Amino acid sequence: MKVRVRLFGGFQERYADYAPADGLVIDIRDGITVKGLLDQLEIPTGAGAIVITEGRVLATTDQLKTDSEIDIMRPIYGG
């Protein structure tokens, strides 16, 4: 099963050959959760990652679908 992951907010710095326009195509196991994907990408759940697909913010327990396009970013604060 494959998904495309786009990284934002410093997460892309983990991958030397990361191309923002292309993102990463990741092989994942069927039924994997958001937490499982974060673990696979070595992004700690405490790193403040927000995971979005199809305009929806996902919980760490949500399962991913085949061929999903996933954005992973950090929250932005300001005032």
C-alpha positions as CSV (number, residue, x, y, z in Angstrom):
1,M,0.0,0.0,0.0
2,K,1.4,3.4,-0.9
3,V,0.7,7.0,0.3
4,R,2.2,10.3,-0.7
5,V,3.4,12.4,2.2
6,R,4.3,16.1,2.0
7,L,6.3,17.4,5.0
8,F,6.2,21.0,6.3
9,G,7.5,23.0,9.3
10,G,10.9,21.5,9.5
11,F,9.9,17.9,9.2
12,Q,11.4,17.8,5.7
13,E,14.8,18.4,7.1
14,R,14.9,14.8,8.2
15,Y,15.4,13.7,4.5
16,A,18.4,15.1,2.6
17,D,16.9,14.3,-0.8
18,Y,13.3,15.6,0.0
19,A,11.7,17.4,-2.9
20,P,8.8,19.6,-1.6
21,A,7.0,19.5,-5.0
22,D,7.0,15.7,-5.0
23,G,6.8,14.8,-1.3
24,L,7.6,11.2,-0.4
25,V,6.0,8.1,-1.7
26,I,5.9,5.7,1.3
27,D,5.1,2.0,1.3
28,I,2.9,1.3,4.4
29,R,1.2,-1.8,5.6
30,D,-2.5,-2.3,5.2
31,G,-4.5,-0.9,8.1
32,I,-1.7,1.3,9.4
33,T,-2.7,4.2,11.7
34,V,-1.5,7.7,11.7
35,K,0.7,6.8,14.7
36,G,2.2,3.9,12.8
37,L,3.0,6.3,9.9
38,L,4.7,8.8,12.2
39,D,6.7,5.9,13.8
40,Q,7.7,4.7,10.3
41,L,8.9,8.3,9.4
42,E,10.6,8.5,12.8
43,I,8.5,11.6,13.8
44,P,7.8,11.4,17.6
45,T,4.1,11.8,18.4
46,G,5.2,14.5,20.9
47,A,6.8,16.6,18.1
48,G,3.5,18.4,17.6
49,A,2.8,16.9,14.2
50,I,-0.6,17.6,12.6
51,V,-1.6,15.1,10.0
52,I,-4.1,16.1,7.3
53,T,-5.7,14.2,4.5
54,E,-8.6,15.2,2.3
55,G,-9.0,18.4,4.2
56,R,-9.4,16.6,7.5
57,V,-7.1,16.6,10.6
58,L,-6.5,13.0,11.6
59,A,-6.2,11.5,15.1
60,T,-3.3,9.2,15.8
61,T,-5.7,6.3,15.9
62,D,-7.2,6.9,12.5
63,Q,-6.4,4.4,9.8
64,L,-4.9,5.5,6.4
65,K,-6.3,4.7,3.0
66,T,-4.4,3.5,0.0
67,D,-3.2,6.2,-2.4
68,S,-3.9,8.9,0.2
69,E,-2.1,12.3,0.0
70,I,-1.0,13.2,3.5
71,D,0.4,16.5,4.8
72,I,2.3,16.6,8.0
73,M,3.0,19.9,9.6
74,R,3.6,21.7,12.9
75,P,1.0,23.9,14.4
76,I,1.5,27.7,13.9
77,Y,1.0,30.1,16.7
78,G,0.8,33.9,16.5
79,G,-1.2,36.8,17.4
